[in-house]
Amino acid sequence: MTLATVAILFLAGFLSGVVNAIAGGGTFLTFGAMTMIGVPPISANATSSIAQFPGYITSTWAYLADIKRMWRGALAFAVISAIGALCGSLLLLSLDNVSFGALVPWLLLAATALFAAGPWLRPKKLAERPEGAPSSRAGRAVQFFTSIYGGFFGAGMGVMMLATLGLTEGGDYHRLNALKNMLSIVIAAVAIVIFASGGVVTWAAAAAMVPGVALGGYAGVWLARRVPQVIVRAFVIAVGIFLALYYFSKG
């Protein structure tokens, strides 16, 4: 890779970390940057999962106390998520770049619409749920399909999980966010193992983006206090629409 390419990927990673810290949706930036510099869609998708992984870990660590209080239900969700992510990532590897490339604009549009609708998808009044209560059957079933999507593509996965967990599990926002962050680690970890063993990860691109994501996540906390979330959300939605139109034009 040229120095300019490394700089582009680092910047994409940095901006991704910033928007993830403020509003979510950073995957749009890392995936889009890689495909626009010529990385095949499947490799870009796989590598983006690796680039976002450190952010999942740090976010989960911040909620460790909450996770300990609901570990039984969280463990059941983690097992279901691992199985779903395995199915989704294997499904991705079963496709070639042409087939997956044809799906990309539709996936981007769906993820962008989901991200845009995020504030309205969150239940206004969440049901109370006792600490440590086991997960519901409906919640586990829905999480299985969400994790298939997460293993296959991943963009908008966090918004989807917050919405579905809120509808099926209830509890306060921080409980849901803690569970979402932990399950994101599980889904991404399984996908990374499968993608790495399948030889579709562009490690040089990942190495260029990961430091940017880490720095962006730190800077995003500072910016979150100063930049209205609506501006960041509008930026992410605009990027998602632009990328979808870009891939439609290539098809």
N, C-alpha and C positions, 0 to 999 in steps of 0.2 A: 504494500500500500504506500501511496505517496504521503508526504507530510500534510498536504492539503486534505486528503481523504481522512487521515487520522484526526485532523482538526475539526472536520465536519462531524465525524462520529462522536468526538468528545463533546462538542457543542450540543449535539442532539441528546447525548446522555445527560448533560448538565440540565438542559431545558426540561427533559423528561423527569429528572429528579425534582426540579422546582414545581412543575405542575402536579406531580403525584403528591407532593407535600401539601399543596394548597387545595386541589380539587380532584385529583386522579386523572387518568387518561394519558399518562406518559408513554404508554406502549405505542400510541399512534406515531409519536415522534421518532422513536428508535427504529420501529419497523419501516416507517416511510423513508428515513434517511438511508438505511441500508439498501432498500430496493432501488432507490434513485441513484445510488453509486454503482449499481450493477450486481448486487448480491441477489441470487435467485430467491423467489418468494419463500420457499420452504426453509432455506437456510436463514433468511432474514427473520422469519417467525421464530425459529428455534433459538437463534442467537439473541433475539430480543428477550426471550424468557430468562436467559442467563444474566443479561444486563440488568434486569429488574429485580433479580433474586436478592441482592444485598438489602434493598429497600424493604422487602418483605420481612427479613430477619430483624432489622432494627425496629420496624413498626410493631412487630409481635413482642419483642423484648420489653417495649414500653407498657404492654398490657399483660405482662407475665402474672401479676397478682390476680387479675380478673380470670385468666385462663385456669389458674390453680383452683379457683373456687368452683369451676364447672368442668373439671377434667374428665369426668365419666362421659358426659354428653359430647365433649370435644373429641375424645378418643374415638367414639363411634363415628362421628362425622369425618375424622381424619382417615379412618379405614375406608369408608365409602368414597371419600375424595381421591384416595390413592388408586382405587380400582377404576373410578371414572376417568382420572387423568391418564392412566395406563391405556384405557380404551381409546381415548381421544388422541393421544400422541401416536399410538400405533396406526390409527386411522389416517393421520396426517402422512406418516411414512409410507402408507400404501398407495398414496397418490404421487403422480409426477408433477414437476413444476408447472407444466402447461395446464393440467387439470386444476391444481390448487390456485394458479394464477387467475383462472376463470372465475373462481369462487371469491377471490380477494375483494373486489369492489362491493359485492353483495354483503360480505362479512363486515367490511368497513362501514357500509351504510347502516347495517343492523346495529353494530357496536356504537356508532355515532348517535343513532336515534335513542339507544338505551342510555347512553351517557347524558344526552340532552334531557331525557325524561327522569333522570336520577332523583332530583329533588321531589318529584311528584310520586315516584314509586315507593318512597320510604313511608311506611304507615304513619299517620298523624298521631295515633294513640296506640301504643304497643301494649299488648296484654302483659300482665305481671306473670312472672315465672319464677318459681323457687330456685334459689341458688343450688347448683349441683343436680338439678332435675335432669332425667335422661332425655335424650333427643326424641322428637316425635317421629313416627313412621313417615308421615307426609314430608317432614323436613329432610329425612334421610333420602327419600326417593327423589325429591326435587334437587337436593345437593348432588346426587349421583349424576344427573343430566347436566347440571351446571359445571361439574368438574370435567365431564366429557368435553364440553365447549372450551373450558380452560386449558385442557391438554391439547386440544386441536388448534386453537387460535389464541385465546387469552385476552384480547382487547375488550375492555368493558366488563371483564370477569368480576372485578371488585364491586362494581355498581350492581351487577346482577345478584351477587351473593348477599349484599346488604338488603336488597329488596326481598329476595326469596326467604332469607332467614328471618327477616322481620315479620313476614306474613305467616310463616309456619311455626316459628319458635317464640316470638315475642321477647319481652325483656327490654331493658333500656338500651340506648344507642351504643354506649361504651361496651356493653356485653356483646352486642352484635358485631361491632367493629373489631373487638379482640378476637372473636371467633373467625371472622372473615380474614383477618391478617394471618392467623395461624394456618387456616386451610389453604391460603394462597401459597404459603411455604411448601405445604405437602404437594399441592398440584404442580407447582413449578419444579420441585425437586424430582418428582417422578418423570415429568416431561424432559427435564435436562438429562437424566440418566438415559432415557430412551433415545433422545436426539443425539447425544454424544456417542452412544453405541452404534447408532445408525450412520454416523459420519457426516451429519448435515450441519454441524455447528461451524461457523466461521470464527475461530478462536481469536484471530488478530483483531477483528471488529469488536468482539466482546471485550478484549483487553483495552481497546481505545475508549469504550463507552463506560465501563464499570466505574473508573475513577470520576468521570463526569457525573454519573448518576449519584454517587456518594456525596460529592460536593454540592450538587444541585439540591439534594434532599436536605442538606444542612442549611443552604441558603434559602430554601423554600420556607423553612420555619420562620426565618426573619421576614421574608416577603409576605408571608401569610398575614402578618400583623399590619401590613401597610397597603397591600393590593386587594381590592374587592374581589371575592371569589367569582362573582359574575363575569368579570373581565377575563379571568383565566379560563373559565368554562367556555366562554364565547370563543376564545382563541383555540381551544382544543376542538370544539365543534367545527370551526372553520377549517382546521387542519384535516379533520376526518372527512369532511365533504370534499375538500380539494383532492385528497388522496384517492377517494372513491371515483371522482370524475377523471382523475389522471389514469387510473387503471381501466376505467371504462373506455377511455380514448385509445388505450393501447390494445384493447381486445378486438 
